[in-house]
Amino acid sequence: MAQTQNPQRPVHEVRYGRVKAAVWENKTSGGTRHNVTVCRIYKDEASGNWRDSQSFGRDDLPLLAKVVDEAHTWIFREGD
């Protein structure tokens, strides 16, 4: 019988338009630490499915800076 795992979910997300930052909580022996992943969301024209990419175009960069800054602020408020 296959075991079903509950996928880990981010503890916080920041999204502006197509750009998203996800904050992940990691419990360590030294306390809780947070990591951040960022992605750009787009719709695949061939399949019609939503996908994500870690590649950002020129017009995405201001949004990328904003979501990363807000993720940073959230982590500091949480006491990391």
Secondary structure, 3 states (H helix, E strand, C coil): CCCCCCCCCCCEEEEECCEEEEEEEEEECCEEEEEEEEEEEEECCCCCCEEEECCCCHHHHHHHHHHHHHHHHHHHHHCC
